[in-house]
Amino acid sequence: MSIKVTFLGTGTSQGVPLVACECEVCSSDDSRDKRLRSSILIETEKTRLIIDTGPDFRYQLLREKIKRLDAVVYTHEHKDHIAGLDEVKAFNFINKMRMPVYATKNVEKALHREFAYIFSEEKYPGIPEIDITNFDEEPFYVGDILLQPINVLHYKMQVKGFRVNDFAYITDANFIAENEKNKLKDLNVLVLNSLRREPHVSHFTFEEAIELVKELKPRKAYFTHISHQLGLHENVSKELPSNIELAVDGLQLII
């Protein structure tokens, strides 16, 4: 079974361009240097799921003309990955469904905190209607899509990456244990965060991401969760090995 992957956003928590920044990347006219907050859509003929709903979620849905959604899956609880959850109420109304949400217990706690009105005993008309299913280590199905969670560290925070068939998505990480790397062998496509060139407390740098790709040996790799500090897309692309590309917003892959 093949899957289609659409990059809804490939930027870091502040997006690119950064508000009020006048650097060459933020001032670039190249559409490839415009990056919304990181998120992907995975779909088969029967199932559509989104990994993470950041602050740009509404615009991403409109840009890609997404009219149906079967589930939301979360990597972790940071605001740039959960802030857009309210927008699922459109699917409640249009698709006449409650939205299945797959989250770790830590993410569920954050959703209760950030979206307290969703879980209130007194329901205000028109609030999002969701059903949360917890997951941790074990693979789980969303429709006909089997997701294998991958444990990674974002400084000290536990974050989930995911493997689907021969595709894997890792965002917001700067450490992957050896036993988890074993789950990332024999990939056709690996998506990996590559924030910037300078060391960062919770993200892989450009060089670290390249070295990890060399270690894991996927047939193809794409970098995401990119900041304006990495450089212009056109220039950075020339530095990459032939099997690695910078992902861009709207990029679609059939795997």
Order of alpha helices (4+ residues) and beta strands (2+ residues): beta-beta-beta-alpha-beta-alpha-alpha-beta-alpha-alpha-beta-beta-beta-beta-beta-alpha-beta-alpha-beta-alpha-beta-beta
